[in-house]
Amino acid sequence: MRHDDLMGTPKTAPRTSYHHGDLRNALMDSAVELARLGGPAAVVLREVARRVGVSATAAYRHFSAADELVDEVKHAALAKLAESIERAVEAVPADGDPGDVAVARLRASAEGYLDFAFNETGLFQTAFCREEMEHPEGTEKGRPFAESAAFQMFSGLLDEVLAAGRMAPQWRDGAEIAGWSMVHGFAVLTTDGPLGRHVPDEAKAFIRQRTIDLLLRGLTATD
């Protein structure tokens, strides 16, 4: 699909209604929807303004530049990723052996991550896009990914596995990055790489479960 086809025409593109004084939220909602449909490249400030039904000048009062808007959408997408992980983790029954529960919750986090990547590919791509706001020297340079809710949640789940005796202490350091890299790598290869283009769906489903199995085997090593 061409980018201009995605955007539609001025006469037919959907517009988001908003209440007076709530324009920023309306702009954000429209920007997130564009990211959902077309990834970070689709988040164009003028198009966002047109869909909401205001002038570009009005939009620039809330977002001084396009990269500021993309930066905000990026963190909104990360928040939605965290919500997907949390839903999957919270669906795991809490009764049973604490070690089994901890490992099951860790597995669920990987499933929630991949569900988001495959069901919300545009937002997934936006969550990890390279767009970064330029900040004046001496000011804060964005929000570190390690502070995101998704990363903090994964770290907490690893702590649960460790506390339940299902992980050797020497394997805990660096486990967040190692584990995240494995799941994220599979997601990217499938959504925007050769796995997505050349591997049948049945094979991808098998590889998905094999990836998670190997991840858990490595993270829950006890010796």
Secondary structure, DSSP 4 states (H G I P E B T S, - for coil): --HHHHH--TTTS------TT-HHHHHHHHHHHHHHHH-GGG--HHHHHHHHTS-HHHHHTT-SSHHHHHHHHHHHHHHHHHHHHHHHHHTS---S-HHHHHHHHHHHHHHHHHHHHHHSHHHHHHHT--------TTS--S--GGGSHHHHHHHHHHHHHHHTT-S-GGGTTTHHHHHHHHHHHHHHHHHSSHHHHHS-HHHHHHHHHHHHHHHHHHHT---
